[in-house]
Amino acid sequence: MDDLSSKNYISWPILTLMAFVTVIGFDDIMYNFQNQGMTVITSWVLMLFLYVIPYSLIVGQLGGIFNKEGGGLSSWIRGTNGEFLGYFTAWTYWAASVPYVVDSANSVVVGFGWAFTGSNKFQDTMSNAEFTFWTFLIFIVFIFIQRHLKNSMELLSTIGGGMMFIMTILFVVLAFFGLAKNGGHMATQPMTWKTIIPKFDLKYWSTVGMLIYAVNGCELIAPYVTKMKQPKRDFPKAMIALSIMTAFLTIFGSFALGIYFNAYHLPNDLKMNGSYYAFQALGQQLGVGKLFMYIYAWTSVLYMCALLAVLLDAMTRMLISDTGDKFMPKFLRKTNSDGLPINGYILTSSLSAFIMLLGVFLPEMNDVFNWLLNLNGIISPGVTCWIFYAFMRVRKNSAKYPSEYVYIKNDKLAYIVGFLLLAVTAIATILGITPQDVKQFSHTWWYELIINIVAIVVLIGLGAILPSIRRREEKYGIAFNKGQWIAILGIVIVSIIFNLWLGGTHLALRGLYIAIESIIALIVITMIGHKNPNI
């Protein structure tokens, strides 16, 4: 019997690979290279030892404790802090995925541009409105095809993810081969020890959130900890191996980027087009032209398309199913004959459209891409705070939460480690709200600061409002009557028209108007919500 059951065990090398796919990718290296240049090499070393390893081991213990509930983040908070905070964690986890989904759709548009034209001309000739239109069109297309191609897209996601991993390793290896072939000449000059030493100022600390965004996601493999034969021994092995692989990719990958890009003078559009520039430069150095760039472009399109389809389905289903009927309104949990949460898709699309609308007024398409990416670097680390908070609660009363695998046997020391990680993550989240990639205190800087705050308040605040809507359903049978729905929709439409009417208003003032609109709209909708829908 034991021999049969042992076939279902997951070995530590397999768990390492599963975790690696969720943690790091080529774009993560590129984004942080843009933020910090070659100094990011030191940042990666510090992150690996002071953050990635303890973070991964903490996830392992939490996954082992709450294995009967699937080991998900919301179940960890629910098990330590009760139902409502468990629901709110699920909501914030889902809300953090909205900018990520929009960012994925943006990447699909950019990827198609490079795949078809072999250059960035497609993006250069596109206005912000057109970029937003194509991004939203991709949303609609994937929602419609989701029910027909779901299984195919999951397969393509696996294939695309594997290809992306291979392309990343290939780039690092061939870059060093090209460096040797070229006599050791690098684009980054001078290249000394001082080149990789960060200046720990406010600008540096405001980019730490993007580093955390790059390496988080390990909690997705938590449910598999209990499927290991000897988790107490094998799980640490898997996490150490993960750290070694991540170290190789981030440190040598960042150094490889310094071979082709001058870290002292980086292109402004590196976050959006840097990956394509890198593979294009690699191909030219090795005498194969744009071959690697085209392979990477289609790999990126394949991966991002599949990822987008799976995210739209998986994240919506997770929210609707994980929050139950106590806090989530009934109309959002409504499914069609195929079990698809239609209204949940509408909510996802609506919030995604809202995020895109905030960015459409930025000066250039590159600004839209960078702002959205940096928004991920704020919200995603903020959600990671829940992990360390749950760990602190567990270690405060460890006898109540037994686990076969325990990270740090001393409860007090473990609690302090959890608190320090929570503090660092929270500070990085707050500092990340300050805009990146734009001139400090310019009109664009102030606009991005305001819409960062507005996006966070709306995404997180809506989760606080939904339980009260659910209580209205329980009390009156319906949340809103037809007239109230029309009034709410009218507020949204008037707000959009007003923003378009603002025209050439300075960005800073436009951002202030949007913030005021959001407050007024929230107050008016709240007033509507106090009225009995049956009257």
C-alpha positions in Angstrom: 0.0 0.0 0.0 2.8 2.4 0.9 4.6 1.6 -2.4 1.5 2.5 -4.3 1.0 5.8 -2.5 4.6 6.7 -2.8 4.1 7.1 -6.5 2.1 10.3 -5.8 4.9 12.0 -3.9 6.5 15.0 -5.4 10.3 15.0 -5.4 12.2 18.1 -4.3 13.8 18.7 -7.8 10.3 18.7 -9.3 9.0 21.1 -6.6 12.0 23.3 -7.3 11.1 23.6 -11.0 7.5 24.3 -10.2 8.5 27.1 -7.8 11.0 28.5 -10.2 8.4 29.1 -12.9 6.3 31.1 -10.5 9.1 33.2 -9.1 11.4 34.6 -11.8 11.4 35.3 -15.5 13.4 37.2 -18.1 11.2 40.3 -18.0 11.6 40.5 -14.2 15.4 40.9 -14.7 14.9 43.5 -17.4 12.5 45.6 -15.4 14.8 45.8 -12.4 17.8 46.4 -14.6 16.0 49.5 -15.9 15.4 50.7 -12.4 18.9 50.1 -10.9 21.3 49.4 -13.7 24.3 47.2 -12.8 23.8 47.9 -9.1 20.9 45.5 -9.3 23.4 42.7 -9.1 24.1 43.6 -5.5 20.4 44.0 -4.9 19.7 40.5 -6.2 22.4 39.0 -3.8 20.9 40.8 -0.8 17.3 39.8 -1.8 18.2 36.2 -2.2 19.8 35.8 1.2 17.7 38.2 3.2 14.3 37.8 1.5 13.8 34.9 -1.0 15.1 32.1 1.2 13.2 33.0 4.4 10.1 33.9 2.4 10.2 30.5 0.7 10.7 28.6 3.9 7.9 30.5 5.6 5.6 29.6 2.8 6.5 25.9 3.3 5.5 25.9 6.9 2.2 27.7 6.3 1.4 25.4 3.4 2.0 22.4 5.7 -0.2 23.8 8.5 -3.2 24.6 6.3 -2.9 21.7 3.9 -6.5 20.5 4.3 -7.8 23.8 3.0 -5.6 23.7 -0.1 -2.8 25.8 1.4 -3.9 29.0 -0.3 -3.1 32.5 1.1 -6.7 33.3 2.1 -7.0 30.0 4.0 -3.9 30.9 6.0 -5.4 34.3 7.1 -8.8 32.7 7.6 -7.3 30.0 9.8 -5.4 32.6 12.0 -7.7 35.6 11.9 -11.3 34.6 11.0 -13.6 34.6 8.0 -13.8 38.3 7.2 -10.1 38.9 7.0 -9.8 35.6 5.0 -12.3 37.0 2.5 -10.5 40.4 2.4 -7.2 38.6 1.8 -8.8 36.7 -1.1 -10.1 40.0 -2.5 -6.8 41.8 -2.2 -5.0 38.9 -3.8 -7.5 39.0 -6.7 -7.3 42.8 -6.9 -3.5 42.6 -7.2 -4.0 40.4 -10.3 -6.0 43.1 -12.1 -3.0 45.3 -13.0 -1.1 42.1 -13.8 -3.8 40.9 -16.2 -3.8 44.4 -17.9 0.0 44.3 -18.1 -0.2 40.8 -19.7 -2.6 42.2 -22.3 -0.3 45.1 -23.0 2.6 42.7 -23.4 0.5 40.7 -26.0 0.1 43.9 -28.0 3.8 44.8 -27.8 4.7 41.2 -28.6 2.6 41.1 -31.7 4.1 44.3 -32.9 7.7 42.9 -32.7 6.6 39.5 -34.1 5.0 41.0 -37.2 7.3 44.0 -37.9 10.6 42.9 -36.3 10.9 46.4 -34.7 9.2 48.8 -32.3 7.7 50.8 -35.2 4.3 49.3 -34.4 4.3 50.9 -31.0 5.9 54.2 -32.2 3.0 54.8 -34.6 0.3 54.0 -32.0 -1.5 56.5 -29.8 -2.3 55.8 -26.2 -6.0 55.6 -27.1 -5.2 53.0 -29.8 -3.0 51.1 -27.4 -5.8 51.0 -24.8 -8.3 50.0 -27.5 -6.2 47.0 -28.7 -5.5 46.0 -25.1 -9.2 46.0 -24.2 -10.1 44.2 -27.4 -7.7 41.4 -26.5 -9.6 41.2 -23.1 -12.9 40.8 -24.8 -11.6 38.2 -27.3 -10.1 36.1 -24.6 -13.2 36.2 -22.5 -15.3 35.0 -25.4 -12.9 32.2 -26.4 -12.3 31.1 -22.8 -15.1 28.5 -22.7 -13.9 27.0 -26.0 -10.1 27.0 -25.7 -9.6 26.8 -21.9 -7.8 23.4 -21.9 -5.8 24.3 -25.0 -4.7 27.6 -23.4 -3.5 25.8 -20.3 -1.4 23.5 -22.4 -0.1 26.5 -24.4 0.8 28.2 -21.1 2.8 25.2 -20.0 4.6 25.1 -23.4 5.1 28.8 -23.5 6.4 28.9 -20.0 8.9 26.1 -20.8 10.0 28.0 -23.9 10.4 31.2 -22.0 12.6 29.5 -19.4 14.8 28.0 -22.2 15.1 31.3 -24.0 16.2 33.0 -20.7 18.9 30.4 -20.0 19.9 30.5 -23.7 20.3 34.3 -23.5 22.6 34.1 -20.5 24.8 31.4 -21.9 25.1 32.8 -25.4 25.7 36.3 -24.0 28.8 35.1 -22.2 29.9 33.2 -25.2 29.5 36.3 -27.3 31.4 38.3 -24.7 34.4 35.9 -25.0 34.1 36.0 -28.8 34.2 39.8 -28.7 37.3 40.0 -26.6 35.5 40.8 -23.3 34.1 44.2 -24.5 31.0 45.3 -22.7 28.6 48.2 -23.5 28.7 49.2 -19.8 31.9 51.2 -19.3 33.6 51.6 -17.0 32.9 48.3 -15.4 34.4 48.2 -11.9 33.3 47.1 -8.5 31.9 50.5 -7.9 29.5 49.9 -10.8 27.6 47.3 -8.9 27.4 49.1 -5.5 24.0 50.7 -5.0 23.5 54.2 -3.6 21.0 53.5 -0.8 18.9 56.7 -1.2 15.2 57.3 -1.4 15.1 56.5 -5.2 16.8 53.2 -4.5 14.3 52.2 -1.7 11.4 53.2 -3.9 12.4 50.5 -6.4 12.7 47.7 -3.9 9.0 46.9 -4.3 9.7 45.9 -7.9 12.4 43.5 -6.7 9.8 41.9 -4.3 7.3 41.8 -7.2 9.9 39.9 -9.2 10.5 37.2 -6.7 7.1 36.7 -5.0 4.6 34.1 -6.1 6.2 31.2 -4.2 3.0 30.8 -2.2 1.4 29.1 -5.3 3.4 26.0 -4.6 2.5 25.8 -0.9 -0.3 23.1 -1.4 2.4 20.7 -2.7 4.5 20.7 0.5 2.4 18.0 2.1 2.7 15.9 -1.1 6.4 15.4 -0.5 7.6 12.2 1.1 9.8 13.9 3.7 8.9 17.6 3.7 11.0 18.3 6.8 14.1 17.3 5.0 13.2 17.7 1.3 11.4 21.1 1.3 14.5 23.1 2.5 16.5 21.3 -0.3 14.0 22.5 -2.9 14.1 26.1 -1.6 17.9 26.1 -1.5 18.0 24.8 -5.1 15.4 27.5 -6.0 17.6 30.1 -4.5 20.6 28.9 -6.5 18.7 28.8 -9.7 17.3 32.3 -9.0 20.7 33.6 -8.1 22.2 32.3 -11.4 19.4 33.8 -13.5 19.2 37.2 -11.8 22.9 37.8 -11.2 24.4 36.5 -14.4 21.3 37.6 -16.4 21.7 41.2 -15.1 25.5 41.0 -16.0 24.6 39.7 -19.4 22.3 42.7 -20.0 25.3 45.0 -19.2 27.1 43.4 -22.1 24.5 44.8 -24.6 23.2 47.9 -22.7 25.2 50.8 -21.2 23.9 50.7 -17.7 24.8 54.4 -17.3 22.6 55.4 -20.3 19.7 53.0 -20.7 16.9 53.4 -23.3 13.8 55.0 -21.9 11.6 52.2 -23.4 13.7 49.4 -21.9 10.9 48.0 -19.8 8.6 47.7 -22.8 11.1 46.7 -25.5 14.2 45.8 -23.7 13.8 42.0 -24.0 13.4 42.4 -27.8 16.4 44.7 -28.0 18.5 42.2 -26.0 17.7 39.2 -28.3 18.2 41.3 -31.4 21.6 42.4 -30.2 22.5 38.8 -29.3 21.6 37.6 -32.8 23.6 40.4 -34.5 26.6 39.6 -32.3 26.4 35.9 -33.3 25.8 36.6 -36.9 22.2 35.3 -37.2 20.5 38.7 -37.6 17.1 38.9 -36.0 16.5 35.2 -35.6 16.7 35.1 -31.8 14.5 38.2 -31.6 11.7 36.6 -33.7 11.9 33.4 -31.8 11.6 35.3 -28.5 8.8 37.5 -29.9 6.6 34.5 -30.8 7.5 32.8 -27.5 6.4 35.9 -25.6 3.2 36.1 -27.6 2.4 32.4 -27.1 3.1 32.6 -23.4 1.3 35.9 -22.7 -1.8 34.9 -24.7 -2.1 31.6 -22.8 -1.3 33.3 -19.5 -3.9 35.9 -20.1 -6.6 33.3 -20.8 -5.8 31.2 -17.8 -5.6 34.3 -15.5 -8.9 35.6 -16.6 -10.5 32.3 -15.8 -8.5 31.1 -12.8 -8.4 34.4 -10.8 -12.1 35.1 -11.3 -13.1 31.5 -10.3 -10.8 31.8 -7.3 -12.4 34.9 -6.0 -15.9 33.7 -6.5 -15.4 30.3 -5.0 -13.0 31.1 -2.2 -15.0 33.9 -0.6 -18.2 32.0 -0.3 -21.7 33.4 0.0 -21.3 35.3 3.3 -19.4 38.2 1.8 -19.6 38.0 -2.0 -22.8 39.3 -3.6 -25.0 36.7 -5.2 -25.1 38.5 -8.6 -21.3 38.2 -8.8 -21.4 34.5 -8.0 -23.9 33.8 -10.8 -22.7 31.2 -13.4 -24.0 30.2 -16.8 -24.7 26.6 -17.9 -21.0 25.9 -18.3 -20.2 27.0 -14.8 -18.5 30.2 -15.9 -18.9 33.3 -13.5 -20.2 35.7 -16.2 -20.7 38.7 -13.9 -17.3 38.0 -12.4 -15.8 38.4 -15.8 -17.7 41.6 -16.3 -16.3 42.9 -12.9 -12.8 41.9 -14.0 -13.2 43.6 -17.4 -14.7 46.7 -15.8 -11.9 47.2 -13.3 -9.3 46.5 -16.0 -11.0 49.2 -18.2 -10.8 51.6 -15.2 -7.1 50.9 -14.8 -6.5 51.4 -18.5 -8.5 54.6 -18.5 -6.3 56.1 -15.7 -3.2 55.4 -17.9 -4.6 56.6 -21.2 -4.0 60.3 -20.4 -0.2 59.8 -19.9 2.0 61.5 -22.5 3.3 58.4 -24.4 2.5 54.7 -24.8 5.8 53.9 -23.1 4.6 55.9 -20.1 1.4 53.8 -20.0 3.4 50.6 -20.0 5.9 51.7 -17.4 3.2 53.1 -15.1 1.1 49.9 -15.2 4.2 47.8 -14.5 5.1 50.0 -11.5 1.6 49.7 -10.2 2.2 46.0 -10.0 5.3 46.7 -8.0 3.1 48.5 -5.4 0.0 46.2 -5.1 1.7 42.8 -5.4 4.2 43.4 -2.5 1.3 44.8 -0.5 -0.5 41.5 -0.8 2.7 39.6 0.2 2.5 41.3 3.6 -0.4 38.9 4.4 2.0 35.9 4.2 4.3 37.3 6.9 1.4 38.5 9.0 -0.1 34.9 9.0 3.3 33.5 9.9 3.6 35.8 12.9 0.1 34.8 14.1 1.1 31.1 13.8 4.4 31.5 15.7 2.7 33.5 18.4 0.7 30.3 19.2 2.7 27.5 17.6 1.0 24.8 19.7 -2.3 25.5 18.0 -0.7 25.2 14.5 1.4 22.0 14.4 3.4 21.3 11.2 5.8 18.6 10.1 8.1 21.2 8.7 9.0 24.1 10.9 11.0 27.1 9.9 13.2 28.2 12.8 12.4 26.2 15.9 12.6 29.1 18.3 9.2 30.8 18.2 10.4 34.2 19.4 13.2 34.4 16.8 10.8 33.2 14.1 8.3 35.9 15.1 11.0 38.6 14.8 12.0 37.3 11.4 8.4 37.4 10.3 8.0 40.9 11.6 11.1 42.2 9.9 10.1 40.8 6.6 6.6 42.3 7.0 8.1 45.7 7.9 10.5 45.6 4.9 7.7 44.6 2.5 5.2 47.2 3.9 7.8 50.0 3.6 8.7 48.9 0.1 5.0 49.0 -0.8 4.5 52.5 0.6 7.7 53.9 -1.0 6.8 52.2 -4.3 3.8 54.6 -4.6 6.2 57.3 -5.7 6.4 57.3 -9.5 9.3 55.8 -11.4 10.7 56.4 -14.9 9.5 60.1 -15.0 11.1 63.4 -14.0 10.6 64.0 -10.3 7.9 66.5 -9.4 6.9 67.1 -13.0 3.2 67.2 -14.1 3.5 63.6 -15.2 5.1 62.6 -11.8 2.2 64.2 -9.8 -0.4 62.6 -12.1 1.1 59.2 -11.7 1.3 59.7 -7.9 -2.4 60.6 -7.8 -3.6 57.7 -10.0 -1.4 55.3 -8.1 -3.4 56.2 -4.9 -6.7 56.3 -6.8 -6.1 52.8 -8.3 -5.2 51.3 -4.9 -8.1 52.9 -3.1 -10.6 51.7 -5.7 -9.3 48.2 -6.1 -9.0 47.6 -2.4 -11.9 49.7 -1.3 -14.4 47.9 -3.5 -13.6 44.7 -1.6 -14.6 46.5 1.6 -17.9 47.5 0.1 -19.0 44.2 -1.4 -19.9 42.6 2.0 -22.4 45.4 2.7 -23.9 44.8 -0.8 -24.3 41.1 0.2 -26.1 42.1 3.4 -28.5 44.2 1.3 -29.2 41.1 -0.8 -29.9 39.1 2.4 -32.1 41.8 3.8 -34.1 42.9 0.7 -33.6 40.0 -1.7 -31.8 42.2 -4.3 -28.8 44.5 -3.9 -30.1 47.3 -6.2 -33.2 47.9 -8.2 -33.2 48.8 -11.9 -33.3 52.6 -11.2 -30.4 52.3 -8.8 -28.3 50.4 -11.3 -29.1 53.0 -13.9 -28.0 55.7 -11.5 -24.7 54.0 -10.7 -24.0 53.3 -14.4 -24.8 57.0 -15.1 -22.3 58.1 -12.5 -19.6 56.0 -14.3 -20.5 57.3 -17.8 -20.6 61.0 -16.7 -17.2 60.5 -15.0 -15.7 59.1 -18.2 -17.2 61.9 -20.3 -15.9 64.5 -17.9 -12.4 63.2 -18.0 -12.4 63.2 -21.8 -13.8 66.7 -21.8 -10.9 67.9 -19.7 -8.8 67.7 -22.9 -5.5 69.5 -22.6 -5.7 70.1 -18.8 -2.3 69.8 -17.1 -1.8 66.2 -15.9 -1.4 67.1 -12.3 -4.7 68.9 -12.3 -6.4 66.1 -14.2 -5.2 63.7 -11.6 -6.6 65.9 -8.8 -10.0 66.0 -10.6 -10.0 62.2 -11.0 -9.3 61.8 -7.2 -12.1 64.2 -6.4 -14.5 62.4 -8.8 -13.7 59.1 -7.2 -14.5 60.5 -3.7 -17.8 62.1 -4.9 -18.8 58.9 -6.8 -18.1 56.8 -3.8 -20.2 59.0 -1.6 -23.1 59.1 -4.1 -23.1 55.4 -4.6 -23.0 54.9 -0.8 -26.1 57.1 -0.5 -27.9 55.2 -3.2 -27.0 52.0 -1.4 -28.8 53.1 1.8 -32.1 53.3 0.0 -34.4 50.3 0.1 -34.4 48.8 -3.4 -37.9 47.5 -2.9 -39.3 51.1 -2.6 
